[in-house]
C-alpha cells in the first residue's frame, strides 16, 4: 500500500523555518545562529543534564503517538477482523461459464428451447454473484454444422464471447445472445480454452470457478476428464462444475467424471426450473467462497481506511510536536541555564522524528508481508521508536 510523497510530507513542509537542526523544513535548536556560544568548560551541560532537560520537554510538550493506534482500532471496528489481526488482501473471484452451443441445444425442454433456457439461467446466475466478482463466457459448438464434413470446423469453433471482467449486465446479455447452436460438442477443447482464458489469474490472489453447461458428451475425440484433472492440479487451481442439461444416463456418467476430476460438482437439470436450481445449489455449495470475497473486501476497505488514518495521525503529531517544542526552545533566553541545552535538545528531537518517520514508512511499505500483525504488536513497535 503506497502513499504519495506529497500526501506524506505535506504538513512537514508547511513548518516555519526556525533553527539549526532541520526536520521536514523546520530547524530545531538555537533561535539565533549568530549568538555567542556558551563556554564549553564548566558551563557545558553533562549528557545526563541534557537528557534530563530533553525528557522534561517531551513530558511537557511531547505528543502521545500511541493514541494513533486508537485510530486503527476505530476504523477496523467498521468490519469484522479475525483475532485482532490486520486484513488479508481479498481473493479475486473469477467465474467462467462454458456453454454448449451444439446443434442439439436447439431441442426443447420444459420451459422452452434449451439454448434460450440456458441463456436466461446463466444471465440470472451471473447477476446473483458478488459484485466484486469477475465473470466470463465461452461458447463451443456454434461453428460449422453437425454434419460430418463440417466436423473439424465445429470442433475448433470455441470462442470467448465475454472476456473475464466485472459484470456489465447489458453487455453480458448481448454476448450470451450473440450465437446460435449448430455443431458438435468439443468439451475437452472448451476446457483447454478456459484454461487459457484463466491463465492471467493464476496467483494466490485468485479463486477460479468454471461451469460447463452441456446437453451431451464429448463428440470431437477429446478427453475432457484428463483435461479437467490437469486444470485442477495446475496453477489455475480451478474448480470445474458441470451441469448436465437434459442428458441421458450414459452422458451423466461421463460428465460426472469430468466434474470429479476437476474438483467440482455435477448437477442434473431436465428443464428450466431444474437448471436454475442447479445454479442456486451451486451458490449454496460455494457460499463460503462468495461470502468470503464480500467480507474480505469489506475488511480490506476498513483496513485501508485504518492505515490511512494511522499515517495521517502520526504525521500530524510529529508536526505538532516539532512546532511546540521548537517554540519552547526559542523562548529560552541566553541568560537561562537551560540555554546551553537547546541545540542538544533540537538534535535529539530530530533523531526521534527520523526514527518515527523511518518506522512509519517501513511499516506501510511492508504491510502486505505482515498479515499476522496485531494491534498489540503495533503498539509495542510504536512504543520503541516513540517512547512517551
N, C-alpha and C positions, 0 to 999 in steps of 0.2 A: 504494500500500500504506500504510494508515493505522495508527497506533498510538494507543491510548487515552492520554489525558493522565496518568491515574493510573499507568499502566504505565511511561510515560516518566520521570516525575519522582518516583516512589516513593522511591527511595533518596535523592534530593536533599533531600526534605522531612524525612527522618529525621536529617539532620545536626544536631549540637548548636549552640545559639546561642553565639557566641563572639567577635565582634569588631566591626569598623567597616564594612567593605565587604561587602555581602550577596551571596551566591551560593546560590540554591536553599534558603534558610532558614538558612544558616550565614554568619557575618560574618568576613571576612578582615581581618587587620590588627592593630592595637594591642589588648592584652588589657584595658587599663584606660582607658576613655574619659575618666575624670576626672583622670588623672595630668597632671603639668606637662609641657608641650611643650618639646622641646629648642630652644634658641635658634636662630633662623633665620639667624644671621650666619655666623661661621666654622665652626660645628658642623653646618650643613645640608649633607647629602651632595650631591655633584655628581650629575648624571644618570648619568654614567659609573660612579661608585661604586655608585649604587643599582642600576643594571643589572647590574653585576658581582655584587652580593650576591644579586639575584633569580636570576641564572643559576646561582649556586652552590646555591641552594635547589632549583632544578629538577634540577640534576645529582645532588644528594644524595637528594631525596625525590620528584622528578617521576616520572610514570608513562610507560611506553613504549606510546603509543597505537597505534603501528604493529603491535603484537602482535595487535590486534583483527582485522587483515586476515587473520591466520592462521585465525581462527575462520571467516571466509568461505571460505577455501580448503578447510578440512577439510570443511565442510558441502557445498560444491559437488562435492567428490570423491565424494559419495554418488550422483551422477548424472552422465552424460557432458555436458560443456559444450563447445560448438563454439568453437575458437580462443581459449579463455580468457575469452570474453565472458559477461556475465550472461545469464540465461534470457529468451527471448522468451515472452510470455504465450501459453499454448497455444491452438490453434484449437479451437472447439467443433464437433464433427462431428454433423451433423443428417441423418438418413436417413429419407426419406419414401417410403412404398410406396403406389402407386395400383393397386388390384386390380379387375380386370374381374369384375363380378357380373351380366353379361348372361345371357340365357336359355341361350345356347349353352354356358355353363360348367357346365350340368347334364350335358353329354355325358361320355363315358368315354374314358380313355386307359389305357395300361399302368400299373397301379398304383392304379386306382380312378377315381371321378368327378373331373373336372377341378377343380372347386371345392374338394373335400376334399384333393386332392393339393397344390393351390396353398396352402391354409391351412397344411398341415403344413410345406411347404417354406419359407414365409415365417416361420413361428414359429421354425423351426430357424435360418434366416438371421439374424434379429434377435438371437437368443441367442448367436450367434457374434461379434457386433460388440464392439468395445472397450467396457468397462463405463462409460466416460466419455461414450459416445455418447448422443444423444437420438434417439428413433425416433417415427414417426407412421404412421398407416394411414388411407388414404382408399379408399372403395369407390364404384363407379359402376355403373349399370345394374340396381340392385336394387329400383327402384320401378316401379310400374305393371306392364306386361307387354310382351311382344314383339309385341303386336298393334297395328295402326295407330292405333286410337282412343286408346290409352294412350301413344303415342309421346312426346308433349310431356311427360307426367308422368315417363316413364322417362328421357328425355334430361336433364331437370332434376334427376333423382334422384342427386345426388352428395353424399356425406356423409363427414365426418371421424369415424371410429369410435374412433380412439385419437389424442388430441391429442399434438403433438410434445413429448416429455418423456423423462426417463430410463426405461429399460425396467423395467416391472413385469411379469414373465413371466406370472403368473396372470391379471392384468387384460388383458394383451395377448391371451392365449389366448381369454378370454371375448369380447373385442372382435372377433377375427377369425372367431368362430363366431356372431356376432350377426345375420347377414343370410342371405338365400338368393338365388340367381341367378334373374332373371326377365325382364329387359327388354332395352333397346337398349345401344349402345356409344358413349357420349359421351367419346371420348378427349381431344378438344380441351378440352371443358368440365372434364374431370378435371384436366388440366394447369393450366388457369386457377384452379381451386380450390386446386391445390397451390401455385401462386404466392401466393395469399392466405394460405395456411397458413404459408408460409415468410417472410412479409413482416416478421415480428419478428426475423428472423435475417439481416439484410442487410449488416452491417458486416464489416470485415476480420477480426474475431474468429471468424467462422463459415465452415465448409465445408459446402455443401449438396449432397446426392445424392438423386436421385429414381429410383425403379424403377417402371416401368409393366409390369404383368403382364397380358397380354390374349390372348384366343384369336381376335381378329378385328380388322377395320379399323373406322375411324370410320363410324358409321351415323346420326349425328344432324346431319350437314351442316356440322360444324365443320372447321377447318383445323389439325390438330394439328402439322403441320410448321411453320407460321407461328408458332403459339403457342410451340412448343419453341424456335425461333430467338430469339424475343423474350425468353423467360425466361432463356435462356443469356446473352444480352447485357445483361440488366438488372442492377440492384444485387443481386439474389439470387445471380447467378452460379452457378446450379445446373447440375450435370452430370446429364443425363437419360438413363438407361439403359432399354432396352426389352427385355423378354423375350417373344418370340412363342411362345405355348404352343399347340401343335397347330394351326399356321396353314399355309395353302397358299402357293404362290409369290407370288401377287399381294399377299396380305396382308404377306408378308415384305418385299416391296419398299417398301410404304408405311411399315411400322414401322421399317425400317432408315433411311428418310429422316428419320423423327421423331428417332431416336437421334442421327443425324449432325447434324441441325440443333440438337440440344440439347447437343452437345459430348460425348455419351456413347457407349456401345457397344450393339450389337444382338446378342441371343443367341436361338437357336432351341432349343426343347425340345419333344419329342414324347411324353414320358412322365415318370413321377415321377423316375426316375434322372437324366434329362437336365435336368429343372428344377432339381434340387438341384445338379447340376454347373454349370449356368449361374450360380447364385448363388455357388458356390465359385470359378468362374473370375473372376467379378467381384471377389470378395475378393482374389484374387491380383493382378488388374489394379490395384486400388486399395490394395494392401497398403502402399505408401509413405504414403498418406493415413492409414490406420488405425494403422500403426506410429508415424507421426509424432505422432499425437494421444496415444498412450500414452507415448512418450518425452518429449514436451513436458510432459505432466502430471507425470511423474517429475522432470524437470528443474525445473519450476516449484515443486514441493513442496520440493525440495532448496534452491532459491534463496530461498524464503520462510523456511525454517529458517535459512539463512545470514544473511539480512538481520536476522532477529530476534536471532540470536546476536551480530551486529555491534553492533546497537543496545544490547543489554544490556551488552556488554563496554565500549563507550565510556562509557556512563553510570556503570558501576561504577568504572571507572578515574578518571573525573572526581571522583567522591565520595571515593575513597580518597586521591587526590592532595590534594583540598581539606582533608580531615581531617589528613593527615600534615603538610602544610606549615603549616596553622594551628597545630598543636601545636608545631611548631618555632618559629613566631613568638611564640607565647605563652611559650615557655621563655626568650626573650631578656630579661635583666634590664635595668632602666633605666640602670645604670652601664656597660653594654656598649656599645662604639662602634657596634655594628650596630643598636642600638635605634632610631636615627634613621631607619633604612631600613625599619622594619617596616610602617608604613602604606603606603609606596610599593610594597612587595612585595605587600601584600594587594591593592592596586589593580591591579597588573599581572596577578596571578593571576586576578582576576575577569575582566579583559579577555580573557585566554587562554581561560577556560572559556566566556565568552559567545560567542567566535568558534567554538569547537568545537561548542557547542550549536546555534548557528545553522546551521553547515555540516551537522551531523548531521540536523537536521530537514529542511533543504532537500534533502539527498541522498535521504532516504526519500520525501519528498513528490513529487519529480520523477523517481523511479526509472523509472517507466513510459515516460518520454520519453528514457531514456538506455540503450537496449538494447545499444549498442555499447561500453559502458564495460568496460574490462578491469581485472584485478587490479592490474596495474602502475599504471594511471591512478588507481585508488583509493588506492594507497599514496602516489603523488605529491601528490594533493589533500590527504590527511590530513597529510602532512609540512608542507604550507604553513600549516595552521591550528594544528597541534600539533607544532612542531619539537622534536626531542629535545635 
